[in-house]
Amino acid sequence: MSNAVWFISYKLVEGASVSDFLQASKAANDEVLSKQKGYISWTVLAQGDTWVDLCTWETMEDAINAESENGEVHPAAAKFYAFIDYSTLNHQVYSVETKH
């Protein structure tokens, strides 16, 4: 079985502090995402005002299961989500076919 990657692009809400956003992403990673089954890594990229999250998972099943929040949002995740302009969000899940 191959790894899977979340490819999530978005812009921040108007007036968001980049340093506060990066702190919130670290807290969301440390307190929520990294504790999910199959988690490997989360890389945050930026080009201009567009941000991309690359989250790598052991399997496609792990990637899909980590998307569900079972009704309750962790406070660290909620703080991170507050920075995202959801009208710009694009979330895709890819299987890793090869690494060089």
Order of alpha helices (4+ residues) and beta strands (2+ residues): beta-alpha-beta-beta-alpha-alpha-beta
